[in-house]
């Protein structure tokens, strides 16, 4: 009722102003009043009026979070709107990020916009843009845990990650007890790689058009003989959004005395 009274008063004032010549300042004041009254009456469509949000978002954190929730991190692209705010889908992946109106915060979902069940990431803020403020928590297996290093920001993958990489190790030529530290499969996995697409919010790479691929999946980076495989001959558990940002903890495959495949550390393997 109060709003209707204010609108009636405004209408009277506006009609009076129409009867005389208005200067520019008066016109601007009246335009501002129109916008104000509209936003009071219809707040949802007015929420982000005049504000542009990023079309590409990087959701990233440290190694500890990557090992637990890394599959949900990476680059996201805006895919329409949900909850009167921009909504995002992981580039080449299956996860969504959107504003959940019922709880007034941003969450992830593997299923669709609006699905809050099994959400593992929460940004406790109600800003119009996802990157307005970082107040992220992640599910650590038992509870939601706040993380100051879990952030979302405006970034494009081509500006952050390298399109061409070299995987190398000084251990590839090491021989111990007449045995090479690297088996043939692990050694063949070294070399130069180029980005051929985006999977799970990260680049996927191929070596010289050969059947050797470097990709992220199932919470680890792997060099394998086919895109989509979960096993290979070079691996990093947890990883990062960009593989060249990973330091140590790389492992290579080898066969033990029983002929079974296992992993062993290579502290000298690097991505450049």
C-alpha positions as CSV (number, residue, x, y, z in Angstrom):
1,X,0.0,0.0,0.0
2,X,2.8,2.4,0.9
3,X,4.4,1.7,-2.5
4,X,1.2,2.4,-4.3
5,X,0.9,5.8,-2.5
6,X,4.5,6.6,-3.5
7,X,3.8,5.7,-7.1
8,X,0.6,7.9,-7.1
9,X,2.6,10.9,-5.7
10,X,5.3,10.3,-8.3
11,X,2.7,10.2,-11.1
12,X,1.3,13.5,-9.9
13,X,4.7,15.1,-9.7
14,X,5.6,13.8,-13.2
15,X,2.4,15.2,-14.7
16,X,3.1,18.6,-13.2
17,X,6.6,18.5,-14.6
18,X,5.3,17.6,-18.0
19,X,3.4,20.9,-18.1
20,X,6.6,22.9,-17.9
21,X,9.9,22.7,-19.6
22,X,12.2,20.4,-17.7
23,X,16.0,20.9,-17.7
24,X,18.3,17.9,-18.1
25,X,18.9,17.5,-14.3
26,X,15.2,17.3,-13.6
27,X,14.8,14.7,-16.4
28,X,17.7,12.6,-15.0
29,X,16.1,12.8,-11.5
30,X,12.8,11.6,-12.8
31,X,14.5,8.8,-14.8
32,X,16.2,7.7,-11.6
33,X,12.9,7.7,-9.7
34,X,11.3,5.5,-12.4
35,X,14.1,3.0,-12.0
36,X,13.9,3.1,-8.2
37,X,10.2,2.5,-8.2
38,X,10.5,-0.4,-10.7
39,X,13.2,-2.1,-8.6
40,X,11.1,-1.8,-5.5
41,X,8.1,-3.3,-7.2
42,X,10.1,-6.0,-9.2
43,X,13.4,-6.7,-7.4
44,X,14.4,-9.9,-9.2
45,X,14.8,-8.6,-12.8
46,X,16.3,-5.4,-11.4
47,X,19.0,-7.2,-9.4
48,X,21.8,-7.2,-11.9
49,X,20.7,-4.2,-14.0
50,X,23.6,-2.6,-15.7
51,X,26.1,-5.1,-14.3
52,X,28.1,-7.5,-16.5
53,X,29.6,-10.7,-15.1
54,X,32.4,-12.8,-16.5
55,X,31.5,-15.3,-19.2
56,X,34.5,-17.5,-18.3
57,X,35.3,-18.4,-14.7
58,X,38.3,-20.3,-13.2
59,X,37.5,-22.2,-10.0
60,X,40.8,-23.2,-8.5
61,X,42.5,-24.2,-5.2
62,X,45.6,-25.8,-3.7
63,X,46.7,-29.5,-4.0
64,X,44.8,-30.5,-0.8
65,X,41.5,-29.5,-2.2
66,X,42.3,-30.9,-5.7
67,X,42.9,-34.3,-4.2
68,X,39.4,-34.3,-2.7
69,X,37.2,-32.2,-5.0
70,X,39.5,-31.6,-8.0
71,X,37.0,-33.0,-10.5
72,X,34.7,-30.0,-9.8
73,X,37.4,-27.4,-10.3
74,X,38.7,-25.9,-13.6
75,X,37.3,-23.5,-16.1
76,X,33.5,-22.8,-16.5
77,X,31.6,-20.9,-19.1
78,X,28.3,-19.1,-18.6
79,X,25.3,-21.0,-19.8
80,X,22.3,-18.8,-19.4
81,X,20.8,-17.7,-16.1
82,X,19.4,-19.3,-13.0
83,X,18.1,-17.8,-9.8
84,X,18.2,-14.4,-11.5
85,X,22.0,-14.6,-11.9
86,X,24.4,-16.0,-14.4
87,X,24.9,-19.8,-14.3
88,X,27.9,-21.8,-15.4
89,X,28.8,-25.2,-16.8
90,X,32.3,-26.8,-16.6
91,X,34.0,-26.6,-20.0
92,X,34.1,-30.1,-21.4
93,X,32.8,-31.5,-18.1
94,X,29.6,-32.4,-16.3
95,X,29.4,-30.0,-13.4
96,X,27.3,-26.8,-13.0
97,X,27.6,-23.8,-10.7
98,X,24.6,-21.7,-10.0
99,X,22.9,-19.4,-7.4
100,X,20.6,-21.4,-5.0
101,X,17.9,-19.0,-4.0
102,X,16.5,-21.1,-1.2
103,X,19.8,-20.8,0.7
104,X,21.0,-17.5,-0.7
105,X,24.4,-18.9,-1.8
106,X,26.2,-20.4,-4.8
107,X,26.6,-24.2,-5.1
108,X,27.8,-26.9,-7.6
109,X,25.8,-29.7,-9.0
110,X,26.6,-32.7,-11.2
111,X,23.0,-32.9,-12.4
112,X,21.3,-29.7,-13.4
113,X,20.5,-26.1,-12.3
114,X,18.5,-26.2,-9.1
115,X,19.7,-29.6,-7.9
116,X,21.2,-29.1,-4.4
117,X,21.5,-32.8,-3.4
118,X,25.1,-34.0,-3.1
119,X,26.5,-30.5,-3.6
120,X,30.2,-30.5,-2.5
121,X,31.2,-26.8,-3.0
122,X,29.4,-23.8,-1.5
123,X,30.2,-20.1,-1.9
124,X,28.4,-18.4,1.1
125,X,27.5,-15.1,-0.6
126,X,24.5,-13.7,-2.5
127,X,26.3,-11.4,-4.9
128,X,25.0,-11.1,-8.4
129,X,28.2,-12.4,-10.0
130,X,30.0,-15.6,-8.9
131,X,33.3,-13.8,-8.5
132,X,31.9,-10.9,-6.4
133,X,33.3,-12.5,-3.2
134,X,35.1,-15.7,-2.3
135,X,33.7,-17.4,0.7
136,X,34.0,-21.0,-0.5
137,X,33.8,-24.2,1.5
138,X,34.3,-27.7,0.3
139,X,33.1,-31.1,1.5
140,X,36.1,-32.9,3.0
141,X,34.4,-36.3,3.3
142,X,32.5,-35.6,6.6
143,X,31.8,-31.8,6.8
144,X,31.9,-28.6,4.8
145,X,35.2,-26.9,5.4
146,X,36.0,-23.3,4.7
147,X,39.0,-22.7,2.5
148,X,40.6,-19.3,1.8
149,X,42.5,-20.7,-1.1
150,X,39.4,-22.0,-2.9
151,X,38.6,-19.1,-5.3
152,X,36.6,-18.2,-8.3
153,X,37.8,-15.4,-10.7
154,X,37.4,-14.1,-14.2
155,X,39.9,-16.0,-16.4
156,X,40.1,-17.7,-19.7
157,X,42.0,-21.0,-20.1
158,X,44.1,-19.7,-23.0
159,X,45.4,-16.9,-20.7
160,X,46.2,-19.1,-17.8
161,X,47.4,-22.5,-19.1
162,X,50.0,-23.4,-21.7
163,X,48.8,-24.9,-25.0
164,X,52.1,-26.6,-25.6
165,X,54.0,-28.6,-23.0
166,X,57.1,-30.7,-22.6
167,X,57.2,-33.6,-20.2
168,X,60.8,-34.5,-19.2
169,X,62.9,-36.1,-16.5
170,X,66.6,-36.5,-15.9
171,X,65.7,-40.0,-14.5
172,X,64.8,-41.2,-17.9
173,X,68.5,-42.0,-18.6
174,X,69.3,-43.4,-15.2
175,X,70.3,-47.1,-14.9
176,X,70.3,-48.8,-11.5
177,X,71.6,-52.4,-11.1
178,X,71.6,-52.8,-14.9
179,X,67.9,-51.7,-15.0
180,X,66.6,-48.5,-16.5
181,X,64.7,-46.3,-14.0
182,X,62.2,-45.8,-16.8
183,X,60.5,-48.7,-18.6
184,X,59.8,-48.3,-22.3
185,X,56.2,-47.2,-21.8
186,X,57.1,-44.5,-19.3
187,X,59.9,-43.2,-21.4
188,X,57.7,-43.1,-24.5
189,X,55.2,-41.0,-22.5
190,X,57.8,-38.2,-22.3
191,X,58.0,-35.5,-25.0
192,X,56.2,-32.6,-26.5
193,X,52.4,-32.2,-26.3
194,X,49.9,-29.8,-27.8
195,X,46.4,-29.0,-26.6
196,X,43.7,-30.5,-28.7
197,X,40.6,-29.6,-26.7
198,X,39.1,-29.2,-23.3
199,X,37.9,-32.0,-21.0
200,X,36.8,-31.6,-17.4
201,X,37.5,-27.9,-17.3
202,X,41.2,-28.4,-18.4
203,X,43.2,-28.7,-21.6
204,X,43.7,-32.2,-23.0
205,X,47.0,-32.7,-24.8
206,X,48.3,-35.1,-27.5
207,X,51.9,-36.0,-28.4
208,X,52.9,-35.4,-32.0
209,X,49.7,-36.9,-33.4
210,X,50.6,-40.2,-31.7
211,X,48.4,-42.4,-29.5
212,X,49.7,-40.7,-26.4
213,X,47.4,-38.3,-24.5
214,X,47.8,-36.2,-21.4
215,X,44.6,-35.4,-19.7
216,X,42.8,-34.8,-16.4
217,X,40.2,-37.2,-15.1
218,X,39.1,-39.0,-11.9
219,X,41.1,-36.5,-9.8
220,X,44.5,-37.0,-11.5
221,X,46.6,-36.1,-14.5
222,X,47.6,-39.1,-16.6
223,X,49.5,-39.9,-19.8
224,X,47.7,-42.8,-21.5
225,X,47.2,-44.3,-24.9
226,X,43.6,-43.1,-25.3
227,X,41.4,-40.1,-24.2
228,X,39.1,-41.2,-21.3
229,X,41.4,-43.8,-19.9
230,X,42.0,-43.8,-16.1
231,X,45.3,-45.6,-16.3
232,X,48.6,-44.9,-17.9
233,X,52.3,-44.7,-17.4
234,X,52.7,-41.2,-15.9
235,X,50.4,-39.9,-13.2
236,X,49.8,-37.2,-10.6
237,X,47.1,-37.7,-8.0
238,X,45.3,-34.5,-7.3
239,X,47.1,-32.2,-9.8
240,X,46.1,-28.7,-10.7
241,X,44.0,-26.9,-13.3
242,X,47.2,-26.4,-15.4
243,X,49.7,-29.3,-15.3
244,X,52.7,-27.0,-15.6
245,X,51.8,-25.5,-12.2
246,X,52.3,-28.9,-10.5
247,X,55.5,-29.3,-8.7
248,X,56.5,-32.7,-7.2
249,X,54.6,-35.9,-6.5
250,X,54.7,-37.2,-10.1
251,X,54.9,-41.0,-10.5
252,X,55.7,-43.4,-13.3
253,X,54.7,-47.0,-13.9
254,X,56.9,-50.0,-13.4
255,X,56.6,-53.8,-13.0
256,X,57.6,-55.3,-9.7
257,X,59.3,-58.7,-9.1
258,X,56.0,-60.5,-9.4
259,X,55.3,-58.8,-12.8
260,X,52.5,-56.6,-11.4
261,X,52.2,-52.9,-12.5
262,X,52.8,-50.4,-9.7
263,X,53.7,-46.7,-9.3
264,X,57.0,-45.2,-8.2
265,X,58.0,-41.6,-7.5
266,X,60.0,-39.6,-9.9
267,X,61.0,-36.3,-8.1
268,X,62.8,-35.1,-11.2
269,X,59.8,-35.3,-13.6
270,X,58.7,-31.8,-14.7
271,X,56.2,-30.1,-17.0
272,X,57.4,-27.0,-18.8
